[in-house]
Amino acid sequence: MARKRHEEEAIEYIESQDAPNMEFSQNDSLAQVLGKEHTGRVRGLGFGPCSTQCFYNIPQQSDFGVQIEEYQMEIVKLKAEAAELKAAAAEEKEKRQKMEAEAAQEKAKMQTMENLLRYIIQQ
C-alpha cells in the first residue's frame, strides 16, 4: 500500500513538472515511475496492442512546433509570391492599356490620312 502511494506521488510530481508536455509515449510519467513496458503489452491497454503500434506514429509535440513553423514560413513565402504576381499583373495591365491607347491613336491617324487622301483624289 505504501509503495502504491509512493508511486502515485511520484507520478503526480512528474506530471506537475511536465504539465505542458503531457503526451502518450514510452517515456511518459507512468513509464518513468513504473519502469519499462513488458513485451507484448502496453500499460493500460492490456495484451492486444503492442508498443510499436501505439507509440511509433505519434509525433512529438516539438514536431508539431516545427511543422507549424514550416507552414508559417510557407504561408509568408506564398503571400510574398502572390504580392509579386499581383504587381506583375498590374504592370502588364498598365502596359496593355498603354498599347491599346497607342493603337487607337494610330488608327485615328490612319483614318485622318484616308480622309485626306480621298479629299485629294476627289479634287
The first five atom37 places (N, CA, C, CB, O) and aatype in JSON, in Angstrom:
{
  "aatype": [12, 0, 1, 11, 1, 8, 6, 6, 6, 0, 9, 6, 18, 9, 6, 15, 5, 3, 0, 14, 2, 12, 6, 13, 15, 5, 2, 3, 15, 10, 0, 5, 19, 10, 7, 11, 6, 8, 16, 7, 1, 19, 1, 7, 10, 7, 13, 7, 14, 4, 15, 16, 5, 4, 13, 18, 2, 9, 14, 5, 5, 15, 3, 13, 7, 19, 5, 9, 6, 6, 18, 5, 12, 6, 9, 19, 11, 10, 11, 0, 6, 0, 0, 6, 10, 11, 0, 0, 0, 0, 6, 6, 11, 6, 11, 1, 5, 11, 12, 6, 0, 6, 0, 0, 5, 6, 11, 0, 11, 12, 5, 16, 12, 6, 2, 10, 10, 1, 18, 9, 9, 5, 5],
  "atom_mask": [
    [1, 1, 1, 1, 1],
    [1, 1, 1, 1, 1],
    [1, 1, 1, 1, 1],
    [1, 1, 1, 1, 1],
    [1, 1, 1, 1, 1],
    [1, 1, 1, 1, 1],
    [1, 1, 1, 1, 1],
    [1, 1, 1, 1, 1],
    [1, 1, 1, 1, 1],
    [1, 1, 1, 1, 1],
    [1, 1, 1, 1, 1],
    [1, 1, 1, 1, 1],
    [1, 1, 1, 1, 1],
    [1, 1, 1, 1, 1],
    [1, 1, 1, 1, 1],
    [1, 1, 1, 1, 1],
    [1, 1, 1, 1, 1],
    [1, 1, 1, 1, 1],
    [1, 1, 1, 1, 1],
    [1, 1, 1, 1, 1],
    [1, 1, 1, 1, 1],
    [1, 1, 1, 1, 1],
    [1, 1, 1, 1, 1],
    [1, 1, 1, 1, 1],
    [1, 1, 1, 1, 1],
    [1, 1, 1, 1, 1],
    [1, 1, 1, 1, 1],
    [1, 1, 1, 1, 1],
    [1, 1, 1, 1, 1],
    [1, 1, 1, 1, 1],
    [1, 1, 1, 1, 1],
    [1, 1, 1, 1, 1],
    [1, 1, 1, 1, 1],
    [1, 1, 1, 1, 1],
    [1, 1, 1, 0, 1],
    [1, 1, 1, 1, 1],
    [1, 1, 1, 1, 1],
    [1, 1, 1, 1, 1],
    [1, 1, 1, 1, 1],
    [1, 1, 1, 0, 1],
    [1, 1, 1, 1, 1],
    [1, 1, 1, 1, 1],
    [1, 1, 1, 1, 1],
    [1, 1, 1, 0, 1],
    [1, 1, 1, 1, 1],
    [1, 1, 1, 0, 1],
    [1, 1, 1, 1, 1],
    [1, 1, 1, 0, 1],
    [1, 1, 1, 1, 1],
    [1, 1, 1, 1, 1],
    [1, 1, 1, 1, 1],
    [1, 1, 1, 1, 1],
    [1, 1, 1, 1, 1],
    [1, 1, 1, 1, 1],
    [1, 1, 1, 1, 1],
    [1, 1, 1, 1, 1],
    [1, 1, 1, 1, 1],
    [1, 1, 1, 1, 1],
    [1, 1, 1, 1, 1],
    [1, 1, 1, 1, 1],
    [1, 1, 1, 1, 1],
    [1, 1, 1, 1, 1],
    [1, 1, 1, 1, 1],
    [1, 1, 1, 1, 1],
    [1, 1, 1, 0, 1],
    [1, 1, 1, 1, 1],
    [1, 1, 1, 1, 1],
    [1, 1, 1, 1, 1],
    [1, 1, 1, 1, 1],
    [1, 1, 1, 1, 1],
    [1, 1, 1, 1, 1],
    [1, 1, 1, 1, 1],
    [1, 1, 1, 1, 1],
    [1, 1, 1, 1, 1],
    [1, 1, 1, 1, 1],
    [1, 1, 1, 1, 1],
    [1, 1, 1, 1, 1],
    [1, 1, 1, 1, 1],
    [1, 1, 1, 1, 1],
    [1, 1, 1, 1, 1],
    [1, 1, 1, 1, 1],
    [1, 1, 1, 1, 1],
    [1, 1, 1, 1, 1],
    [1, 1, 1, 1, 1],
    [1, 1, 1, 1, 1],
    [1, 1, 1, 1, 1],
    [1, 1, 1, 1, 1],
    [1, 1, 1, 1, 1],
    [1, 1, 1, 1, 1],
    [1, 1, 1, 1, 1],
    [1, 1, 1, 1, 1],
    [1, 1, 1, 1, 1],
    [1, 1, 1, 1, 1],
    [1, 1, 1, 1, 1],
    [1, 1, 1, 1, 1],
    [1, 1, 1, 1, 1],
    [1, 1, 1, 1, 1],
    [1, 1, 1, 1, 1],
    [1, 1, 1, 1, 1],
    [1, 1, 1, 1, 1],
    [1, 1, 1, 1, 1],
    [1, 1, 1, 1, 1],
    [1, 1, 1, 1, 1],
    [1, 1, 1, 1, 1],
    [1, 1, 1, 1, 1],
    [1, 1, 1, 1, 1],
    [1, 1, 1, 1, 1],
    [1, 1, 1, 1, 1],
    [1, 1, 1, 1, 1],
    [1, 1, 1, 1, 1],
    [1, 1, 1, 1, 1],
    [1, 1, 1, 1, 1],
    [1, 1, 1, 1, 1],
    [1, 1, 1, 1, 1],
    [1, 1, 1, 1, 1],
    [1, 1, 1, 1, 1],
    [1, 1, 1, 1, 1],
    [1, 1, 1, 1, 1],
    [1, 1, 1, 1, 1],
    [1, 1, 1, 1, 1],
    [1, 1, 1, 1, 1],
    [1, 1, 1, 1, 1],
    [1, 1, 1, 1, 1]
  ],
  "atom_positions": [
    [[0.82, -1.18, 0.0], [0.0, 0.0, 0.0], [0.87, 1.25, 0.0], [-0.94, -0.01, 1.2], [0.57, 2.23, -0.69]],
    [[1.95, 1.22, 0.78], [2.85, 2.37, 0.86], [3.57, 2.56, -0.48], [3.88, 2.19, 2.0], [3.8, 3.68, -0.92]],
    [[3.91, 1.43, -1.12], [4.57, 1.51, -2.43], [3.66, 2.16, -3.45], [4.99, 0.1, -2.91], [4.09, 3.01, -4.23]],
    [[2.39, 1.77, -3.45], [1.41, 2.33, -4.39], [1.27, 3.84, -4.17], [0.04, 1.63, -4.24], [1.23, 4.6, -5.13]],
    [[1.18, 4.26, -2.92], [1.04, 5.69, -2.61], [2.29, 6.44, -3.07], [0.8, 5.91, -1.08], [2.2, 7.55, -3.61]],
    [[3.45, 5.84, -2.84], [4.71, 6.46, -3.27], [4.73, 6.62, -4.8], [5.93, 5.63, -2.79], [5.15, 7.66, -5.31]],
    [[4.29, 5.59, -5.51], [4.24, 5.65, -6.98], [3.28, 6.73, -7.45], [3.83, 4.29, -7.56], [3.58, 7.47, -8.39]],
    [[2.12, 6.82, -6.81], [1.14, 7.85, -7.18], [1.72, 9.25, -6.98], [-0.15, 7.7, -6.35], [1.55, 10.13, -7.83]],
    [[2.41, 9.45, -5.86], [3.02, 10.75, -5.59], [4.1, 11.07, -6.62], [3.61, 10.79, -4.18], [4.22, 12.21, -7.08]],
    [[4.89, 10.07, -6.98], [5.95, 10.28, -7.97], [5.35, 10.63, -9.32], [6.83, 9.02, -8.09], [5.87, 11.51, -10.02]],
    [[4.27, 9.96, -9.71], [3.6, 10.26, -10.98], [3.05, 11.67, -10.96], [2.47, 9.24, -11.27], [3.22, 12.42, -11.93]],
    [[2.38, 12.05, -9.88], [1.83, 13.41, -9.76], [2.93, 14.45, -9.85], [1.06, 13.56, -8.45], [2.76, 15.49, -10.49]],
    [[4.07, 14.18, -9.19], [5.19, 15.13, -9.22], [5.72, 15.29, -10.65], [6.33, 14.67, -8.28], [5.94, 16.41, -11.1]],
    [[5.93, 14.19, -11.35], [6.44, 14.25, -12.72], [5.46, 14.98, -13.63], [6.71, 12.83, -13.27], [5.86, 15.8, -14.45]],
    [[4.17, 14.68, -13.47], [3.17, 15.35, -14.3], [3.08, 16.84, -14.0], [1.81, 14.7, -14.1], [2.82, 17.64, -14.9]],
    [[3.28, 17.22, -12.76], [3.24, 18.65, -12.43], [4.45, 19.38, -13.01], [3.19, 18.86, -10.9], [4.36, 20.56, -13.33]],
    [[5.57, 18.69, -13.15], [6.77, 19.3, -13.73], [6.65, 19.43, -15.24], [8.01, 18.47, -13.37], [7.13, 20.41, -15.82]],
    [[6.01, 18.45, -15.89], [5.9, 18.42, -17.35], [4.49, 18.69, -17.83], [6.37, 17.08, -17.87], [4.11, 18.17, -18.88]],
    [[3.71, 19.47, -17.12], [2.3, 19.7, -17.47], [2.1, 20.12, -18.92], [1.72, 20.75, -16.57], [1.22, 19.55, -19.57]],
    [[2.84, 21.07, -19.48], [2.58, 21.45, -20.87], [3.01, 20.39, -21.88], [3.28, 22.75, -21.18], [2.57, 20.4, -23.03]],
    [[3.87, 19.47, -21.44], [4.39, 18.46, -22.37], [3.77, 17.09, -22.16], [5.89, 18.36, -22.23], [4.4, 16.09, -22.5]],
    [[2.56, 17.02, -21.61], [1.92, 15.73, -21.39], [1.67, 15.05, -22.73], [0.6, 15.9, -20.62], [1.03, 15.61, -23.62]],
    [[2.18, 13.83, -22.85], [1.98, 13.09, -24.09], [1.99, 11.6, -23.78], [3.06, 13.44, -25.13], [2.54, 11.17, -22.76]],
    [[1.39, 10.84, -24.64], [1.33, 9.4, -24.53], [2.58, 8.85, -25.21], [0.01, 8.81, -25.15], [2.66, 8.86, -26.44]],
    [[3.53, 8.37, -24.43], [4.77, 7.89, -25.04], [5.39, 6.81, -24.17], [5.77, 9.04, -25.26], [4.87, 6.49, -23.1]],
    [[6.49, 6.26, -24.64], [7.19, 5.24, -23.87], [7.97, 5.86, -22.71], [8.13, 4.45, -24.77], [8.49, 5.14, -21.86]],
    [[8.04, 7.18, -22.68], [8.77, 7.86, -21.61], [7.85, 8.82, -20.84], [9.97, 8.62, -22.18], [8.32, 9.84, -20.33]],
    [[6.57, 8.5, -20.76], [5.64, 9.36, -20.02], [5.82, 9.14, -18.51], [4.17, 9.08, -20.44], [6.68, 8.37, -18.09]],
    [[5.0, 9.81, -17.72], [5.16, 9.76, -16.27], [5.0, 8.34, -15.72], [4.15, 10.68, -15.6], [5.72, 7.95, -14.79]],
    [[4.09, 7.56, -16.27], [3.91, 6.18, -15.8], [5.16, 5.35, -16.07], [2.71, 5.53, -16.49], [5.6, 4.6, -15.2]],
    [[5.73, 5.49, -17.25], [6.92, 4.72, -17.59], [8.1, 5.13, -16.72], [7.26, 4.91, -19.07], [8.92, 4.29, -16.36]],
    [[8.19, 6.41, -16.39], [9.3, 6.87, -15.55], [9.21, 6.29, -14.14], [9.32, 8.4, -15.49], [10.23, 5.99, -13.53]],
    [[8.0, 6.15, -13.61], [7.83, 5.66, -12.24], [7.76, 4.14, -12.2], [6.56, 6.25, -11.63], [8.43, 3.52, -11.36]],
    [[6.97, 3.53, -13.07], [6.73, 2.09, -13.0], [7.74, 1.26, -13.78], [5.36, 1.78, -13.5], [7.8, 0.04, -13.61]],
    [[8.53, 1.89, -14.62], [9.54, 1.16, -15.36], [9.11, 0.82, -16.77], [0.0, 0.0, 0.0], [8.04, 1.21, -17.23]],
    [[9.99, 0.08, -17.45], [9.78, -0.26, -18.85], [8.59, -1.21, -19.02], [11.04, -0.88, -19.44], [8.28, -2.0, -18.13]],
    [[7.94, -1.11, -20.17], [6.8, -1.99, -20.5], [7.27, -3.43, -20.66], [6.1, -1.5, -21.79], [8.42, -3.69, -21.04]],
    [[6.37, -4.36, -20.37], [6.64, -5.76, -20.66], [6.37, -5.99, -22.14], [5.76, -6.72, -19.78], [5.49, -5.36, -22.72]],
    [[7.13, -6.88, -22.76], [6.94, -7.12, -24.19], [5.54, -7.64, -24.45], [7.98, -8.12, -24.72], [5.01, -8.46, -23.7]],
    [[4.94, -7.16, -25.53], [3.61, -7.59, -25.91], [2.49, -6.88, -25.17], [0.0, 0.0, 0.0], [1.32, -7.19, -25.37]],
    [[2.83, -5.95, -24.31], [1.81, -5.23, -23.55], [2.07, -3.73, -23.62], [1.8, -5.71, -22.07], [3.19, -3.26, -23.78]],
    [[0.98, -3.01, -23.5], [1.07, -1.56, -23.33], [0.29, -1.24, -22.07], [0.52, -0.77, -24.59], [-0.89, -1.58, -21.95]],
    [[0.96, -0.6, -21.13], [0.35, -0.31, -19.83], [-0.98, 0.42, -20.03], [1.3, 0.52, -18.95], [-1.02, 1.47, -20.68]],
    [[-2.03, -0.11, -19.47], [-3.35, 0.5, -19.57], [-4.16, -0.02, -20.75], [0.0, 0.0, 0.0], [-5.37, 0.22, -20.82]],
    [[-3.51, -0.73, -21.68], [-4.23, -1.24, -22.86], [-4.26, -2.76, -22.92], [-3.6, -0.69, -24.12], [-4.95, -3.32, -23.77]],
    [[-3.52, -3.45, -22.04], [-3.58, -4.89, -21.96], [-2.76, -5.62, -23.01], [0.0, 0.0, 0.0], [-1.77, -5.09, -23.51]],
    [[-3.19, -6.86, -23.35], [-2.44, -7.72, -24.25], [-2.62, -7.41, -25.73], [-2.82, -9.12, -24.01], [-1.75, -7.77, -26.52]],
    [[-3.68, -6.75, -26.13], [-3.98, -6.54, -27.54], [-2.9, -5.8, -28.32], [0.0, 0.0, 0.0], [-2.21, -6.42, -29.13]],
    [[-2.75, -4.53, -28.12], [-1.79, -3.76, -28.91], [-0.37, -3.91, -28.4], [-2.18, -2.29, -28.91], [-0.14, -4.17, -27.22]],
    [[0.58, -3.76, -29.31], [1.98, -3.76, -28.89], [2.5, -2.32, -28.91], [2.84, -4.68, -29.82], [1.88, -1.43, -29.49]],
    [[3.64, -2.11, -28.29], [4.15, -0.75, -28.13], [4.45, -0.06, -29.46], [5.4, -0.77, -27.28], [4.27, 1.15, -29.57]],
    [[4.89, -0.82, -30.48], [5.18, -0.17, -31.76], [3.91, 0.34, -32.42], [5.89, -1.14, -32.7], [3.95, 1.35, -33.13]],
    [[2.79, -0.34, -32.21], [1.52, 0.15, -32.77], [1.07, 1.42, -32.08], [0.44, -0.93, -32.65], [0.5, 2.3, -32.72]],
    [[1.3, 1.53, -30.79], [0.81, 2.68, -30.03], [1.74, 3.88, -30.1], [0.61, 2.3, -28.6], [1.28, 5.02, -30.15]],
    [[3.05, 3.65, -30.1], [3.99, 4.75, -29.96], [4.69, 5.13, -31.26], [5.01, 4.4, -28.95], [5.22, 6.23, -31.36]],
    [[4.7, 4.27, -32.24], [5.51, 4.51, -33.44], [5.08, 5.75, -34.21], [5.44, 3.33, -34.35], [5.94, 6.55, -34.6]],
    [[3.77, 5.93, -34.44], [3.31, 7.02, -35.31], [2.85, 8.27, -34.57], [2.19, 6.52, -36.16], [2.27, 9.15, -35.2]],
    [[3.08, 8.37, -33.3], [2.67, 9.56, -32.56], [3.79, 10.59, -32.66], [2.35, 9.22, -31.06], [4.86, 10.39, -32.09]],
    [[3.56, 11.68, -33.37], [4.6, 12.7, -33.46], [4.77, 13.41, -32.13], [4.26, 13.72, -34.57], [3.81, 13.59, -31.38]],
    [[5.99, 13.79, -31.84], [6.27, 14.52, -30.61], [5.7, 15.92, -30.72], [7.78, 14.56, -30.33], [5.53, 16.46, -31.82]],
    [[5.41, 16.51, -29.58], [4.85, 17.86, -29.56], [5.81, 18.84, -30.22], [4.52, 18.3, -28.12], [5.39, 19.79, -30.88]],
    [[7.11, 18.61, -30.03], [8.09, 19.51, -30.65], [8.02, 19.4, -32.17], [9.52, 19.17, -30.16], [8.29, 20.38, -32.87]],
    [[7.66, 18.22, -32.7], [7.49, 18.07, -34.14], [6.36, 18.95, -34.65], [7.23, 16.59, -34.51], [6.45, 19.51, -35.74]],
    [[5.29, 19.06, -33.86], [4.18, 19.93, -34.25], [4.65, 21.38, -34.33], [3.02, 19.81, -33.25], [4.28, 22.1, -35.25]],
    [[5.48, 21.79, -33.37], [6.01, 23.15, -33.39], [6.82, 23.41, -34.64], [0.0, 0.0, 0.0], [6.72, 24.47, -35.26]],
    [[7.64, 22.42, -35.02], [8.45, 22.55, -36.24], [7.55, 22.6, -37.46], [9.46, 21.38, -36.36], [7.77, 23.42, -38.35]],
    [[6.54, 21.75, -37.5], [5.61, 21.74, -38.63], [4.87, 23.07, -38.72], [4.62, 20.59, -38.5], [4.72, 23.61, -39.82]],
    [[4.42, 23.59, -37.6], [3.7, 24.87, -37.61], [4.62, 25.97, -38.11], [3.17, 25.22, -36.21], [4.21, 26.81, -38.91]],
    [[5.86, 25.96, -37.64], [6.82, 26.97, -38.08], [7.07, 26.86, -39.58], [8.15, 26.83, -37.31], [7.15, 27.87, -40.28]],
    [[7.2, 25.62, -40.08], [7.4, 25.42, -41.52], [6.19, 25.91, -42.31], [7.66, 23.93, -41.83], [6.35, 26.56, -43.34]],
    [[4.99, 25.61, -41.82], [3.78, 26.07, -42.51], [3.69, 27.59, -42.5], [2.54, 25.47, -41.86], [3.29, 28.19, -43.5]],
    [[4.05, 28.21, -41.37], [4.02, 29.67, -41.31], [5.01, 30.28, -42.29], [4.31, 30.15, -39.88], [4.71, 31.28, -42.93]],
    [[6.2, 29.68, -42.4], [7.19, 30.17, -43.35], [6.67, 30.01, -44.78], [8.54, 29.44, -43.18], [6.87, 30.88, -45.62]],
    [[6.02, 28.89, -45.05], [5.45, 28.64, -46.37], [4.36, 29.66, -46.69], [4.89, 27.2, -46.46], [4.26, 30.14, -47.81]],
    [[3.54, 29.98, -45.69], [2.47, 30.97, -45.88], [3.07, 32.33, -46.2], [1.59, 31.08, -44.62], [2.6, 33.01, -47.11]],
    [[4.12, 32.72, -45.47], [4.78, 34.01, -45.73], [5.35, 34.02, -47.15], [5.9, 34.28, -44.7], [5.22, 35.0, -47.87]],
    [[5.98, 32.91, -47.53], [6.56, 32.79, -48.87], [5.47, 32.91, -49.94], [7.32, 31.45, -49.02], [5.65, 33.62, -50.93]],
    [[4.36, 32.21, -49.74], [3.28, 32.25, -50.72], [2.62, 33.62, -50.8], [2.23, 31.2, -50.38], [2.23, 34.07, -51.88]],
    [[2.5, 34.3, -49.64], [1.94, 35.65, -49.66], [2.84, 36.6, -50.42], [1.72, 36.16, -48.22], [2.36, 37.45, -51.18]],
    [[4.16, 36.47, -50.23], [5.1, 37.32, -50.96], [5.02, 37.04, -52.45], [6.54, 37.1, -50.44], [5.05, 37.96, -53.27]],
    [[4.93, 35.76, -52.8], [4.82, 35.38, -54.21], [3.52, 35.93, -54.82], [4.87, 33.85, -54.36], [3.52, 36.4, -55.95]],
    [[2.43, 35.86, -54.06], [1.15, 36.39, -54.54], [1.24, 37.89, -54.75], [0.01, 36.05, -53.55], [0.7, 38.42, -55.72]],
    [[1.91, 38.6, -53.83], [2.06, 40.04, -53.97], [2.88, 40.38, -55.22], [2.74, 40.64, -52.72], [2.57, 41.32, -55.94]],
    [[3.95, 39.59, -55.47], [4.76, 39.8, -56.67], [3.93, 39.57, -57.93], [5.99, 38.87, -56.67], [4.03, 40.34, -58.89]],
    [[3.12, 38.52, -57.93], [2.29, 38.23, -59.09], [1.25, 39.31, -59.32], [1.61, 36.87, -58.92], [0.96, 39.67, -60.46]],
    [[0.67, 39.83, -58.24], [-0.3, 40.93, -58.38], [0.37, 42.16, -58.96], [-0.94, 41.26, -57.02], [-0.2, 42.83, -59.83]],
    [[1.58, 42.46, -58.49], [2.3, 43.63, -59.0], [2.63, 43.43, -60.48], [3.6, 43.86, -58.19], [2.49, 44.36, -61.28]],
    [[3.06, 42.23, -60.85], [3.38, 41.95, -62.25], [2.12, 42.04, -63.11], [4.02, 40.55, -62.4], [2.17, 42.56, -64.23]],
    [[1.0, 41.54, -62.61], [-0.26, 41.61, -63.36], [-0.7, 43.06, -63.55], [-1.36, 40.81, -62.64], [-1.16, 43.43, -64.62]],
    [[-0.55, 43.87, -62.51], [-0.91, 45.29, -62.62], [-0.02, 45.99, -63.64], [-0.8, 45.99, -61.25], [-0.48, 46.83, -64.42]],
    [[1.26, 45.64, -63.64], [2.21, 46.23, -64.6], [1.84, 45.83, -66.03], [3.65, 45.79, -64.28], [1.85, 46.66, -66.93]],
    [[1.52, 44.56, -66.23], [1.12, 44.09, -67.56], [-0.18, 44.76, -68.01], [0.96, 42.55, -67.56], [-0.32, 45.11, -69.18]],
    [[-1.11, 44.93, -67.09], [-2.37, 45.59, -67.42], [-2.11, 47.03, -67.86], [-3.34, 45.56, -66.22], [-2.71, 47.5, -68.83]],
    [[-1.23, 47.71, -67.15], [-0.88, 49.09, -67.49], [-0.23, 49.15, -68.88], [0.06, 49.7, -66.43], [-0.53, 50.04, -69.67]],
    [[0.66, 48.2, -69.16], [1.3, 48.14, -70.49], [0.26, 47.92, -71.58], [2.37, 47.02, -70.53], [0.29, 48.57, -72.63]],
    [[-0.66, 46.98, -71.32], [-1.7, 46.68, -72.31], [-2.57, 47.91, -72.58], [-2.57, 45.52, -71.82], [-2.88, 48.21, -73.74]],
    [[-2.96, 48.61, -71.52], [-3.78, 49.81, -71.7], [-3.02, 50.88, -72.48], [-4.21, 50.36, -70.33], [-3.61, 51.57, -73.32]],
    [[-1.74, 51.02, -72.22], [-0.92, 51.99, -72.94], [-0.84, 51.62, -74.42], [0.5, 52.07, -72.32], [-0.97, 52.48, -75.29]],
    [[-0.64, 50.33, -74.7], [-0.56, 49.87, -76.1], [-1.9, 50.06, -76.8], [-0.14, 48.39, -76.15], [-1.94, 50.43, -77.97]],
    [[-3.01, 49.8, -76.09], [-4.33, 50.0, -76.68], [-4.56, 51.47, -77.01], [-5.43, 49.48, -75.74], [-5.13, 51.81, -78.04]],
    [[-4.11, 52.36, -76.12], [-4.25, 53.8, -76.37], [-3.41, 54.21, -77.59], [-3.81, 54.61, -75.12], [-3.87, 55.0, -78.42]],
    [[-2.19, 53.68, -77.69], [-1.34, 53.99, -78.84], [-1.96, 53.45, -80.13], [0.07, 53.38, -78.64], [-1.93, 54.12, -81.16]],
    [[-2.54, 52.25, -80.05], [-3.18, 51.67, -81.23], [-4.37, 52.52, -81.66], [-3.63, 50.22, -80.95], [-4.6, 52.72, -82.85]],
    [[-5.13, 53.02, -80.69], [-6.27, 53.88, -81.01], [-5.8, 55.18, -81.67], [-7.09, 54.2, -79.74], [-6.43, 55.67, -82.6]],
    [[-4.69, 55.73, -81.18], [-4.13, 56.95, -81.8], [-3.68, 56.67, -83.23], [-2.94, 57.48, -80.97], [-3.92, 57.47, -84.14]],
    [[-3.02, 55.54, -83.43], [-2.56, 55.18, -84.78], [-3.74, 54.96, -85.71], [-1.68, 53.9, -84.73], [-3.7, 55.36, -86.88]],
    [[-4.79, 54.35, -85.2], [-5.99, 54.13, -86.0], [-6.62, 55.47, -86.39], [-7.01, 53.25, -85.23], [-7.06, 55.65, -87.53]],
    [[-6.66, 56.4, -85.44], [-7.2, 57.74, -85.73], [-6.35, 58.44, -86.79], [-7.27, 58.59, -84.44], [-6.9, 59.1, -87.68]],
    [[-5.03, 58.31, -86.72], [-4.14, 58.91, -87.71], [-4.4, 58.31, -89.09], [-2.65, 58.7, -87.31], [-4.48, 59.01, -90.1]],
    [[-4.54, 56.96, -89.11], [-4.8, 56.28, -90.38], [-6.12, 56.77, -90.99], [-4.84, 54.73, -90.19], [-6.2, 57.01, -92.19]],
    [[-7.13, 56.91, -90.16], [-8.44, 57.38, -90.63], [-8.32, 58.8, -91.19], [-9.48, 57.34, -89.49], [-8.89, 59.11, -92.24]],
    [[-7.58, 59.65, -90.49], [-7.37, 61.02, -90.97], [-6.64, 61.01, -92.31], [-6.57, 61.84, -89.93], [-7.0, 61.76, -93.21]],
    [[-5.62, 60.17, -92.44], [-4.86, 60.09, -93.69], [-5.75, 59.59, -94.82], [-3.63, 59.17, -93.53], [-5.67, 60.09, -95.95]],
    [[-6.6, 58.59, -94.54], [-7.52, 58.09, -95.56], [-8.47, 59.2, -96.01], [-8.32, 56.88, -95.03], [-8.71, 59.37, -97.21]],
    [[-9.0, 59.94, -95.06], [-9.91, 61.04, -95.4], [-9.2, 62.1, -96.25], [-10.47, 61.69, -94.11], [-9.78, 62.6, -97.21]],
    [[-7.97, 62.44, -95.89], [-7.21, 63.41, -96.68], [-6.94, 62.89, -98.08], [-5.88, 63.74, -95.98], [-7.04, 63.63, -99.06]],
    [[-6.59, 61.63, -98.18], [-6.31, 61.02, -99.48], [-7.55, 61.02, -100.35], [-5.79, 59.57, -99.3], [-7.47, 61.33, -101.54]],
    [[-8.71, 60.69, -99.8], [-9.96, 60.73, -100.55], [-10.26, 62.16, -101.02], [-11.13, 60.19, -99.69], [-10.67, 62.38, -102.16]],
    [[-10.04, 63.1, -100.15], [-10.29, 64.5, -100.5], [-9.39, 64.95, -101.66], [-10.06, 65.41, -99.26], [-9.82, 65.62, -102.59]],
    [[-8.11, 64.55, -101.56], [-7.16, 64.92, -102.63], [-7.56, 64.26, -103.94], [-5.71, 64.51, -102.24], [-7.52, 64.9, -104.99]],
    [[-7.95, 63.0, -103.9], [-8.33, 62.28, -105.12], [-9.58, 62.91, -105.73], [-8.58, 60.78, -104.82], [-9.67, 63.01, -106.96]],
    [[-10.53, 63.33, -104.94], [-11.76, 63.93, -105.44], [-11.51, 65.3, -106.04], [-12.8, 64.03, -104.33], [-12.29, 65.75, -106.89]],
    [[-10.49, 65.98, -105.64], [-10.21, 67.33, -106.15], [-9.61, 67.25, -107.47], [-9.31, 68.1, -105.23], [-9.3, 68.27, -108.07]]
  ]
}
